């Protein structure tokens, strides 16, 4: 079902990547982070829906549909690199800091940090060109806003 999507992610240039693909890539990455601890909780699903509703100015129904597509894409995705490369190419550095904050919001949604989540966030931050210090500061902002 997502073969064309993954093919576009592998062979795109930033100028030709459709907005819908960038949205789906970010949503799938949010889902991947939420699932990384083996517990994809309702609070995490609701938070992902809120994040994409706000970020992409979608209705609740549109955001739930996109989240559902993101869940399916995440399941079929061979790796995390394709999502992060797409986001890195399509999103300026300052906005990627917002992506990291959104990912930390998902990690912290269930009230605790898991080793697998931390490991994945460190990888994702690096792939997005975000330093460990910037990621830690983003995590602290999210925790403080709690």
Secondary structure, 3 states (H helix, E strand, C coil): CCHHHHHHHHHCCCCCCCHHHHHHHHHHHHHHHHHCCCCCCHHHHHHHHHHHHHHHCCCHHHHHHHHHHHHHHHHHCCCCHHHHHHHHHHCCHHHHHHHHHHHHHHHHCCCCCCHHHHHHHHHHHHHCCCCHHHHHHHHHHHHHHC
